[in-house]
Amino acid sequence: MLAPAYGAAVEKVLETLSRKRDFSNDREGKFGSAHLRQRVEAVEGFQELAHEQKGHDILIVAAQLGLRHSGRSVRRAREVFKHNEFGLGTFAAGCMLLVHPKRFVRRRKLNLDCSGDEFSELGDEVFSCAPLFFLEKGVLHFSASRREFASSYHAPASALLLSDD
């Protein structure tokens, strides 16, 4: 186990990203359950992947980092996910950015919306935002935006279950 709670695991991934590149965590200290939570579909998707790949130290995930849902809001992407598709959260997206550091190397590339998570800006458990990664002036930022916000630069990340069950 990497951490006792999801928010603590997210913090570890973001700390690792900050040691690897210029990084700004615009939501510092907002990783408790009042601010950040995984969507049920994401939890269930990873549970199914773990069950399918039992006995392995890592999970192989068929995922895309935004191109498939480019230009869609997180809300809309969730509506059009295929029956075997679920959103990637901050932890999974952060791990992928560690493995694929060139995903963010110049401005005007697609921002990466973490559609598998929900974020409450005020910590009042009104989860109206989704976390995201974006590049500005050479610095990778972690932040959040309204899940209804859509632009040609936004791209919700997702994963696919390959079994037909």
Sequence and secondary structure as in RCSB ss.txt:
>XXXX:A:sequence
MLAPAYGAAVEKVLETLSRKRDFSNDREGKFGSAHLRQRVEAVEGFQELAHEQKGHDILIVAAQLGLRHSGRSVR
RAREVFKHNEFGLGTFAAGCMLLVHPKRFVRRRKLNLDCSGDEFSELGDEVFSCAPLFFLEKGVLHFSASRREFA
SSYHAPASALLLSDD
>XXXX:A:secstr
   SSHHHHHHHHHHHHHHHS EEETTTT  STTTEEE HHHHHHHHHHHHHTTT SS   EEESSGGGTT  HH
HHHHH  TTEEE  HHHHHHHHHH GGGSSSTTS EEE TTEEE TTSSS   EEEEEEEETTEEEEEEEETT  
 TTEEE EEE  S  
